[in-house]
Amino acid sequence: MTVHDYSSTAAEAVADIPHGATVAVGGFGICGTPLELLDALLETGTRDLHVIANNCGVDGLGLGKLLAARRLRKVTCSYIGQNREFARQVLDGTIELDLVPQGTLAERLRAGGAGIGAFYTPTGAGTAVAEGGLPRRYGPDGEPSELTEPKEVRDINGVPHVLEYALKADFGLVHAYRGDRMGNLAYRLTARNFNPAAAMCAATTIAEVERPVMELDPDEIHTPGIFVTRTVATTTQVKPIEIITTRSLAEAINAVEP
């Protein structure tokens, strides 16, 4: 197993990601998202990427920067969210959209890493997810030009199940709270979202780590080092908040008083 010394930079770690690569990205919104690796990927000029992620970041952060630079060709995700640039590029036909139910997306990624070619799930049965007809690409007139095809549906114990295929990526980019010299990773709280699945499904997985350590206790490990190819230490601890909601002190006091 490779010993990880955390001496390389984010730029060095992503330098060999080629044009047209399929890249799985961990995170949810911008929580647990490998922001430094994505910024480094932006600087390389790599284009025509197929990104697999829960969503495509937010305007001006993470994958949102790659979107704004028109570096993405296709996005496989579970929702568009509040990213206005993502919505614009989908509707003007710049990006091919593969919209997948969130739990199905997580399982397709996990299956790709576990060596499972496909699986059946009741999610999506009886909807356009299974029956086809979801817009995959829009034309210049704003109307759908490509639609999804119907999927195989099988009755299992009296319940219709949809056949879904595993997802595999050329590269996986993840963000971990701690990582040791053998590449084992541990995520913190809700950052343990799509990161383990994105790390598993990729042929080459690159992790940015907040706190490198010599060794993690086996009970702490969320992603074993066998799935991790390269690790880099983060250079900043700034963690932006996607949506800030505040209230006055009086409102806060009234909320807790009987």
C-alpha positions, 0 to 999 in steps of 0.5 A: 500500500502507498504511504501518503506523506501529504507533501504534494499540492492540490494542483499537483494532485489533479494535474493528470485529470484529462479533458473529458474525464468522468469525475465523482465529487463528494459533498452535499451543497458545499458541506464536505465538498473538496473546494481546494481540489476543485479550485485546482482543477479549475486552474488546470483548464480541464474541460468537457468533464462529466461530473457525478455529484449530489448537486453542482455546488452553488454559484461561485463555490466548488463545482459552481466555479467550473460551471461558470467557466463552462468546463462541464459537459454532463452532470449526473446529480440528484437535484439542481438546487439553488444554483442559477448558473446550473439551471441556465446551462441546463435550459440552454442546452450547454449541459447534458443532465442525468437526474437521479433520485438521491438514494439511488445516486448514492447506491449507484456510486456505492455499487460501482465501488463494490463491483456490483454491476446493477441492482433493482430498487422500488424508487422511481417505479411508476414515475418518469424515472422508470417510464422515461421522458425526463429531459436529458438535454434542451435545445436552443428553443428551450424545449427538450431535445433529448429524453430519457429512455424507459428502464427495465422494471421487474416485479419482486415480491409483488412490488415493481422494482427499477433496474439501475446501473452502477456508476464508475468514475475515472477520478474521485475528489473527496474532502476528509477531516482526518487522514493517516499516512496509509490513506485511511480517511475519516469524515466529520459529522454531515461531511460524511455524506457522498464522500465515501461513495465518491471515493469508492467508485473511482479508479483514482481517488484524490482526498484533501484532508484537514488534519493529517495524522500518523495513524487512525484507529481502525474504528474511526475509519470511514474510507479505507486507504485501499480506495485512496490514491493521493492525499493532500493537506488543506491549506485553509480552514475556511468553511463557507456557509451555503445559506445563513439564517439569523434572528434577533436576540429577542426572538432567540430568547422568546423561542426558548422561554416557556 
